[in-house]
Amino acid sequence: MAERAALEELVRLQGERVRGLKQQKASAEQIEEELAKLLKLKAQLGPDEGKQKFVLKTPKETLTGKYGEDSKLIYDLKDQGGELLSLRYDLTVPFARYLAMNKLTNIKRYHIAKVYRRDNPAMTRGRYREFYQCDFDIAGQFDPMIPDAECLKIMCEILSSLQIGDFLVKVNDRRILDGMFAVCGVPDSKFRTICSSVDKLDKVSWEEVKNEMVGEKGLAPEVADRIGDYVQQHGGVSLVEQLLQDPELSQNKQALEGLGDLKLLFEYLTLFGISDKISFDLSLARGLDYYTGVIYEAVLLQTPVRAGEEPLGVGSVAAGGRYDGLVGMFDPKGRKVPCVGLSIGVERIFSIVEQRLEALEEKVRTTETQVLVASAQKKLLEERLKLVSELWDAGIKAELLYKKNPKLLNQLQYCEEAGIPLVAIIGEQELKDGVIKLRSVASREEVDVRREDLVEEIKRRTSQPLCIC
């Protein structure tokens, strides 16, 4: 191995010598002489078949500079060679890198996968260090706000179909935020850190945010007060119209572009029939550095304690926005691909569903099984196997307990615990009569069904869409 390594080093040095001579425009004879030496050295190395090929790793540099103050949550690791690597923080940055590596300029996709955060877990709130996200993204050069409106439509459809309660989607634009900071007198160098403070307004009071801006981040109190006048406003398209007439904000080019796009976005959201679910909220900042335009975040609402009060947000379950510059950061030539997308917090939603079911004292359904094939007496394993096979062949999601002679009570209890809605019970009398006893687990009602009609009856009873609420 040492000899080969030494030979490979000689090849490398000779190759550099040949390239140097070519750059210096040396004589053809001299170049040919050195090239012959290079080829001779390469021949001594022998064929490179079987030589291990390595896939390029993705080092930490891919993630830094994309997440702002949230970068402290990136999971850093070291490989055996001591090289610093990181687990993916989200699915957006890897998607942008994929587009750049494969020179893709137009794609629509969804992706469900794990991401990792070096955070303090809070199990009851669906906050983990390792969890699943579901992302949907549209990449490509399109007319303004059409893909953005579709992403918001998809977000609303998902949250509505899950039936996890009332929700509100807050919308803002990073250009409006940057324009607002500029007219309020925030130094350019503090834009991102002040943006991170503003983003905490959904969790803490304005006074706490102001104290952080002034006390910890060195912002002048009067500048913080001017920011406060803006970020405590929220509403619909009327607020957009109002800010378009704002004497200072309307003079800022970035803010004007953002407000113009938001006005157009609200027109499309009205056509999609979801404008009542959307709120233009100037406190929404989304701390991730890669956002360049429209940003949004969906929060669940809880019923106010007293009449006349506004519903309170009980947590973010989905978020997203436009990130037009991210792909260009990975492209060697800096070619940009406009992108917009959304991310659904899968574990967060699961924890909310589980809490609701627990409060209602309902069982969590843990399987898609439609029917359990059970027996009422001993020595009927063969008959259970025959029937479950018939159901499988007919496309019915069926199962049976892996015991020769299970007790009927144990089989029924298993169905209740797992949330299986039906039980197909085989007994000696049923076999003689050519029927199967079909039992509803919820109502405990039983009916004899002719064996040849069983598949049709099960499909009829389970044709309603599965509801997780």
C-alpha positions as CSV (number, residue, x, y, z in Angstrom):
1,M,0.0,0.0,0.0
2,A,2.9,2.4,0.9
3,E,4.5,1.8,-2.5
4,R,1.3,2.4,-4.4
5,A,0.7,5.6,-2.4
6,A,4.2,6.8,-3.3
7,L,3.6,6.0,-7.0
8,E,0.3,7.9,-6.9
9,E,2.1,10.9,-5.5
10,L,4.7,10.7,-8.3
11,V,1.8,10.6,-10.9
12,R,0.2,13.6,-9.3
13,L,3.5,15.6,-9.4
14,Q,4.2,14.6,-12.9
15,G,0.7,15.6,-14.0
16,E,1.2,19.0,-12.5
17,R,4.5,19.4,-14.3
18,V,2.8,18.5,-17.7
19,R,0.0,21.0,-17.0
20,G,2.6,23.7,-16.0
21,L,4.5,23.2,-19.2
22,K,1.4,23.6,-21.3
23,Q,0.4,26.8,-19.4
24,Q,3.9,28.2,-20.1
25,K,3.6,27.2,-23.7
26,A,6.8,25.2,-23.6
27,S,8.0,23.4,-26.8
28,A,6.1,20.5,-28.1
29,E,9.1,18.2,-27.7
30,Q,9.5,19.0,-24.0
31,I,5.8,18.5,-23.4
32,E,5.8,15.2,-25.2
33,E,8.8,14.0,-23.2
34,E,7.2,14.8,-19.9
35,L,3.9,13.4,-21.0
36,A,5.6,10.1,-21.9
37,K,7.0,9.9,-18.4
38,L,3.5,10.5,-17.0
39,L,2.0,7.7,-19.0
40,K,4.8,5.4,-18.0
41,L,4.1,6.1,-14.3
42,K,0.4,5.6,-14.8
43,A,1.1,2.2,-16.5
44,Q,3.0,1.1,-13.4
45,L,-0.2,1.8,-11.3
46,G,-2.0,-0.8,-13.4
47,P,-5.8,-0.8,-14.2
48,D,-8.1,1.0,-11.7
49,E,-11.0,-1.5,-12.0
50,G,-12.1,-2.5,-8.6
51,K,-10.7,0.7,-7.1
52,Q,-13.2,2.0,-4.5
53,K,-15.2,5.0,-5.6
54,F,-16.3,7.4,-3.0
55,V,-19.5,9.4,-2.9
56,L,-19.0,13.1,-2.0
57,K,-20.2,13.8,1.5
58,T,-22.2,16.8,2.4
59,P,-20.3,18.8,5.0
60,K,-21.6,21.3,7.5
61,E,-20.9,24.2,5.3
62,T,-24.1,23.2,3.4
63,L,-26.2,24.2,6.4
64,T,-24.5,27.2,7.9
65,G,-25.8,30.6,7.0
66,K,-29.3,29.3,6.2
67,Y,-31.1,29.3,9.5
68,G,-30.1,32.5,11.3
69,E,-30.1,32.2,15.1
70,D,-31.7,28.8,14.8
71,S,-28.3,27.5,13.6
72,K,-27.5,26.6,17.2
73,L,-30.1,23.8,16.9
74,I,-28.2,22.1,14.1
75,Y,-26.9,18.6,15.1
76,D,-23.2,18.6,14.5
77,L,-21.3,15.3,14.3
78,K,-17.7,14.3,13.6
79,D,-16.8,11.3,11.3
80,Q,-13.9,9.0,12.1
81,G,-11.5,11.3,10.3
82,G,-12.6,14.2,12.5
83,E,-14.5,16.0,9.7
84,L,-17.4,18.1,11.0
85,L,-20.7,17.0,9.5
86,S,-24.4,17.7,10.3
87,L,-27.7,16.0,10.3
88,R,-30.3,17.7,8.2
89,Y,-32.2,20.5,10.0
90,D,-35.1,20.5,7.5
91,L,-36.0,19.2,4.1
92,T,-35.8,22.5,2.3
93,V,-32.0,23.0,2.2
94,P,-31.4,19.4,0.9
95,F,-34.1,20.0,-1.7
96,A,-32.4,23.2,-2.9
97,R,-29.0,21.4,-3.1
98,Y,-30.7,18.6,-5.1
99,L,-32.0,21.1,-7.6
100,A,-28.6,22.7,-8.0
101,M,-26.7,19.4,-8.3
102,N,-29.0,18.0,-11.0
103,K,-29.5,21.4,-12.8
104,L,-33.3,21.2,-12.4
105,T,-35.2,24.4,-13.0
106,N,-38.8,23.2,-12.8
107,I,-40.4,20.7,-10.4
108,K,-43.3,20.1,-8.1
109,R,-42.9,17.5,-5.3
110,Y,-43.7,16.4,-1.8
111,H,-41.4,14.6,0.6
112,I,-41.9,13.0,4.0
113,A,-38.7,12.3,6.0
114,K,-37.0,12.7,9.3
115,V,-35.2,15.9,10.4
116,Y,-33.1,16.6,13.5
117,R,-32.9,19.5,16.0
118,R,-30.6,19.8,18.9
119,D,-33.4,21.1,21.0
120,N,-35.0,20.6,24.4
121,P,-37.7,17.9,23.8
122,A,-41.3,18.6,25.0
123,M,-43.2,15.3,24.3
124,T,-46.6,16.7,25.2
125,R,-46.3,19.4,22.6
126,G,-44.9,17.2,19.9
127,R,-41.4,18.7,20.1
128,Y,-38.7,16.1,19.6
129,R,-35.0,16.0,18.5
130,E,-35.8,13.5,15.8
131,F,-39.1,13.9,14.0
132,Y,-40.9,13.7,10.6
133,Q,-41.8,16.6,8.4
134,C,-43.9,16.6,5.3
135,D,-42.8,19.2,2.7
136,F,-44.5,20.3,-0.5
137,D,-42.5,22.6,-2.9
138,I,-42.9,24.2,-6.3
139,A,-39.7,25.3,-8.1
140,G,-39.7,27.3,-11.3
141,Q,-40.1,30.7,-12.9
142,F,-43.8,31.5,-12.9
143,D,-46.0,34.6,-12.7
144,P,-46.2,36.1,-9.2
145,M,-48.2,34.6,-6.4
146,I,-49.9,31.8,-8.4
147,P,-47.7,29.0,-6.9
148,D,-47.7,30.7,-3.5
149,A,-51.5,30.7,-3.5
150,E,-51.6,27.0,-4.3
151,C,-49.3,26.2,-1.4
152,L,-51.6,28.1,1.0
153,K,-54.6,26.3,-0.6
154,I,-52.9,22.9,0.0
155,M,-52.0,23.8,3.6
156,C,-55.6,24.8,4.3
157,E,-56.9,21.6,2.7
158,I,-54.6,19.4,4.8
159,L,-55.5,21.0,8.1
160,S,-59.2,21.0,7.3
161,S,-59.2,17.4,6.3
162,L,-57.4,16.3,9.5
163,Q,-60.2,17.9,11.5
164,I,-57.9,19.0,14.3
165,G,-59.8,22.1,15.2
166,D,-60.0,25.8,14.0
167,F,-56.8,27.2,12.6
168,L,-55.5,30.5,11.2
169,V,-52.7,31.0,8.6
170,K,-50.6,34.0,9.4
171,V,-49.0,35.6,6.3
172,N,-46.3,38.2,5.9
173,D,-43.4,39.1,3.5
174,R,-39.7,39.3,4.4
175,R,-39.5,42.3,2.0
176,I,-42.1,44.1,4.1
177,L,-40.2,43.3,7.3
178,D,-36.9,44.5,5.9
179,G,-38.6,47.7,4.5
180,M,-40.2,48.2,7.9
181,F,-36.9,47.8,9.7
182,A,-35.3,50.3,7.3
183,V,-37.9,53.0,7.8
184,C,-37.9,52.5,11.6
185,G,-34.1,53.1,11.7
186,V,-32.8,49.6,12.3
187,P,-29.1,49.3,11.2
188,D,-28.6,46.9,8.2
189,S,-26.3,44.7,10.4
190,K,-29.1,44.1,12.9
191,F,-32.0,43.2,10.5
192,R,-31.7,39.4,11.0
193,T,-31.3,39.5,14.8
194,I,-34.1,41.9,15.2
195,C,-36.2,39.8,12.9
196,S,-35.6,36.8,15.2
197,S,-36.8,38.9,18.2
198,V,-40.0,39.9,16.4
199,D,-40.7,36.2,15.6
200,K,-41.1,35.5,19.3
201,L,-44.3,37.7,19.5
202,D,-46.5,34.7,19.2
203,K,-45.0,33.3,22.5
204,V,-44.2,36.4,24.6
205,S,-45.5,39.9,25.1
206,W,-44.4,43.0,23.2
207,E,-42.7,44.4,26.3
208,E,-40.5,41.3,26.6
209,V,-39.6,41.5,22.9
210,K,-38.7,45.2,23.2
211,N,-36.5,44.5,26.2
212,E,-34.6,41.9,24.3
213,M,-34.2,44.3,21.3
214,V,-33.0,47.2,23.5
215,G,-31.3,45.4,26.4
216,E,-29.6,42.4,24.7
217,K,-29.3,43.6,21.0
218,G,-28.5,47.3,21.5
219,L,-31.4,48.8,19.6
220,A,-32.4,52.3,20.4
221,P,-35.6,52.5,22.5
222,E,-37.3,54.9,20.1
223,V,-36.5,52.6,17.1
224,A,-38.1,49.6,19.0
225,D,-41.2,51.7,19.7
226,R,-41.6,52.5,16.0
227,I,-41.3,48.8,15.2
228,G,-43.9,48.1,17.8
229,D,-46.4,50.4,16.1
230,Y,-46.1,48.2,13.0
231,V,-45.7,44.6,14.3
232,Q,-48.8,44.7,16.6
233,Q,-51.1,45.1,13.5
234,H,-52.9,42.3,11.8
235,G,-55.8,42.0,9.5
236,G,-56.8,41.2,5.9
237,V,-56.4,42.8,2.5
238,S,-57.6,46.1,4.1
239,L,-54.4,46.3,6.1
240,V,-52.4,45.8,3.0
241,E,-54.3,48.7,1.4
242,Q,-53.7,50.8,4.5
243,L,-49.9,50.1,4.5
244,L,-49.7,50.9,0.8
245,Q,-50.8,54.4,1.8
246,D,-48.4,54.6,4.7
247,P,-46.3,57.8,4.1
248,E,-43.0,56.1,5.0
249,L,-43.5,52.4,4.2
250,S,-44.8,53.2,0.7
251,Q,-41.6,55.0,-0.1
252,N,-39.5,51.9,0.5
253,K,-39.0,49.8,-2.6
254,Q,-38.7,46.5,-0.9
255,A,-41.8,47.0,1.2
256,L,-43.8,48.3,-1.7
257,E,-43.0,45.2,-3.8
258,G,-44.0,42.9,-0.9
259,L,-47.3,44.7,-0.3
260,G,-48.1,44.6,-4.0
261,D,-47.5,40.8,-4.1
262,L,-49.6,40.3,-0.9
263,K,-52.5,42.3,-2.4
264,L,-52.4,40.0,-5.5
265,L,-52.1,36.9,-3.2
266,F,-55.2,37.9,-1.4
267,E,-57.1,38.1,-4.7
268,Y,-56.1,34.5,-5.5
269,L,-56.9,33.3,-2.0
270,T,-60.4,34.7,-2.3
271,L,-60.8,32.8,-5.6
272,F,-59.6,29.7,-3.9
273,G,-62.2,30.3,-1.1
274,I,-59.7,30.4,1.8
275,S,-59.2,34.1,2.5
276,D,-61.2,33.7,5.7
277,K,-58.5,31.4,7.0
278,I,-55.7,33.9,6.2
279,S,-54.5,36.8,8.4
280,F,-51.9,39.4,7.3
281,D,-49.8,39.6,10.5
282,L,-46.8,42.0,10.6
283,S,-45.3,40.2,13.7
284,L,-44.7,37.0,11.6
285,A,-41.0,36.9,10.9
286,R,-40.0,33.2,10.4
287,G,-36.4,33.4,11.6
288,L,-34.9,31.2,8.8
289,D,-32.5,33.3,6.8
290,Y,-33.3,31.7,3.4
291,Y,-36.8,33.2,3.0
292,T,-36.9,36.0,0.5
293,G,-40.6,36.9,0.0
294,V,-44.0,35.7,1.2
295,I,-43.9,33.7,4.5
296,Y,-46.7,31.9,6.3
297,E,-47.4,29.9,9.4
298,A,-50.5,28.0,10.5
299,V,-51.6,28.0,14.1
300,L,-54.4,26.1,15.8
301,L,-56.9,28.2,17.7
302,Q,-58.5,27.6,21.1
303,T,-61.9,28.9,22.0
304,P,-61.7,32.1,24.1
305,V,-62.6,31.9,27.8
306,R,-64.8,35.0,27.7
307,A,-67.1,36.2,25.0
308,G,-65.7,39.0,22.8
309,E,-62.1,37.8,23.1
310,E,-60.1,36.7,20.1
311,P,-59.2,33.0,19.7
312,L,-55.7,32.2,21.1
313,G,-53.0,30.4,19.1
314,V,-52.0,27.1,20.7
315,G,-49.1,26.2,18.5
316,S,-47.7,26.2,15.0
317,V,-48.5,23.0,12.9
318,A,-47.3,24.1,9.5
319,A,-45.2,26.9,7.9
320,G,-43.4,27.9,4.8
321,G,-42.6,30.6,2.3
322,R,-40.7,31.7,-0.7
323,Y,-36.9,31.1,-1.0
324,D,-35.7,32.4,-4.4
325,G,-32.0,32.6,-3.5
326,L,-31.3,29.2,-1.9
327,V,-30.7,27.1,-5.0
328,G,-28.2,29.7,-6.3
329,M,-26.1,29.3,-3.1
330,F,-25.4,25.7,-4.2
331,D,-24.9,26.3,-7.9
332,P,-21.3,26.8,-9.0
333,K,-22.4,29.6,-11.3
334,G,-24.9,31.1,-8.9
335,R,-27.9,30.3,-11.1
336,K,-31.1,31.0,-9.2
337,V,-34.3,28.9,-9.3
338,P,-37.4,30.6,-7.7
339,C,-39.0,28.2,-5.1
340,V,-41.9,28.3,-2.7
341,G,-43.1,25.6,-0.3
342,L,-44.6,24.5,2.9
343,S,-43.8,22.1,5.7
344,I,-46.3,20.2,7.9
345,G,-45.2,19.1,11.4
346,V,-46.3,15.5,11.5
347,E,-45.4,14.7,15.1
348,R,-47.0,18.0,16.3
349,I,-50.3,17.0,14.6
350,F,-50.1,13.5,16.0
351,S,-49.7,14.8,19.5
352,I,-52.7,17.1,19.1
353,V,-54.8,14.3,17.8
354,E,-53.8,12.0,20.7
355,Q,-54.5,14.7,23.2
356,R,-58.0,15.2,21.8
357,L,-58.8,11.5,21.7
358,E,-57.6,11.2,25.3
359,A,-59.7,14.1,26.4
360,L,-62.7,12.4,24.7
361,E,-61.7,9.1,26.2
362,E,-61.6,7.5,22.8
363,K,-59.1,4.9,21.6
364,V,-56.4,5.8,19.2
365,R,-56.7,3.6,16.1
366,T,-53.3,2.1,15.5
367,T,-53.9,-0.1,12.4
368,E,-55.7,0.0,9.1
369,T,-57.0,-3.5,9.6
370,Q,-60.7,-3.6,8.6
371,V,-61.7,-7.0,10.1
372,L,-60.2,-9.6,12.4
373,V,-60.9,-13.2,11.6
374,A,-61.8,-14.9,14.9
375,S,-63.1,-18.3,16.1
376,A,-65.6,-19.1,18.8
377,Q,-64.3,-22.6,19.6
378,K,-61.0,-24.5,19.6
379,K,-59.5,-26.4,16.6
380,L,-60.6,-23.9,14.0
381,L,-57.2,-22.5,13.0
382,E,-57.5,-24.1,9.5
383,E,-60.8,-22.4,8.9
384,R,-59.5,-19.1,10.1
385,L,-56.5,-19.3,7.7
386,K,-58.8,-20.2,4.8
387,L,-61.1,-17.3,5.5
388,V,-58.4,-14.7,6.1
389,S,-56.8,-15.8,2.8
390,E,-60.1,-15.3,0.9
391,L,-60.4,-11.8,2.4
392,W,-56.8,-10.9,1.5
393,D,-57.3,-12.1,-2.1
394,A,-60.4,-9.8,-2.3
395,G,-58.4,-6.8,-1.2
396,I,-59.8,-6.7,2.4
397,K,-57.3,-5.6,5.1
398,A,-57.7,-8.6,7.5
399,E,-55.7,-10.3,10.2
400,L,-55.9,-13.0,12.8
401,L,-54.2,-13.7,16.1
402,Y,-51.2,-16.0,15.8
403,K,-52.5,-18.6,18.2
404,K,-54.0,-22.0,17.5
405,N,-56.8,-21.7,20.0
406,P,-57.3,-18.1,21.2
407,K,-60.1,-17.3,23.5
408,L,-62.9,-15.3,21.9
409,L,-62.8,-12.7,24.6
410,N,-59.1,-12.1,24.0
411,Q,-59.8,-11.7,20.2
412,L,-62.6,-9.1,20.9
413,Q,-60.4,-7.2,23.4
414,Y,-57.6,-7.0,20.8
415,C,-60.0,-5.4,18.3
416,E,-61.1,-2.8,20.8
417,E,-57.5,-1.9,21.8
418,A,-56.3,-1.7,18.2
419,G,-59.5,0.1,16.8
420,I,-60.4,-2.7,14.4
421,P,-64.0,-2.1,13.5
422,L,-65.3,-5.6,12.5
423,V,-64.8,-9.2,13.6
424,A,-65.6,-12.1,11.3
425,I,-66.4,-15.0,13.7
426,I,-66.2,-18.6,12.6
427,G,-68.0,-21.3,14.8
428,E,-69.0,-24.9,14.3
429,Q,-72.6,-23.9,13.8
430,E,-71.7,-21.2,11.3
431,L,-69.7,-23.7,9.3
432,K,-72.7,-26.0,9.1
433,D,-75.0,-23.2,8.0
434,G,-72.5,-21.7,5.5
435,V,-72.5,-18.3,7.2
436,I,-70.0,-16.0,9.0
437,K,-71.0,-14.0,12.1
438,L,-70.0,-10.4,11.5
439,R,-69.7,-8.3,14.6
440,S,-69.5,-4.6,14.9
441,V,-66.9,-3.8,17.6
442,A,-68.3,-0.4,18.5
443,S,-72.0,-1.4,18.8
444,R,-71.4,-5.1,19.6
445,E,-74.2,-6.0,17.2
446,E,-73.9,-9.3,15.4
447,V,-75.4,-10.5,12.1
448,D,-75.1,-13.7,10.1
449,V,-73.8,-13.1,6.6
450,R,-73.6,-15.8,3.9
451,R,-70.0,-16.6,3.2
452,E,-70.3,-15.7,-0.5
453,D,-71.6,-12.3,0.5
454,L,-69.1,-11.5,3.2
455,V,-66.6,-9.5,1.1
456,E,-69.3,-7.3,-0.3
457,E,-70.7,-6.7,3.2
458,I,-67.3,-5.8,4.7
459,K,-66.5,-3.4,1.8
460,R,-69.9,-1.8,2.3
461,R,-69.4,-1.2,6.0
462,T,-65.8,0.1,5.6
463,S,-66.4,2.3,2.6
464,Q,-66.5,5.4,4.7
465,P,-63.2,7.3,4.7
466,L,-60.9,6.8,7.7
467,C,-61.2,9.7,10.2
468,I,-58.5,10.2,12.8
469,C,-60.6,12.5,14.9
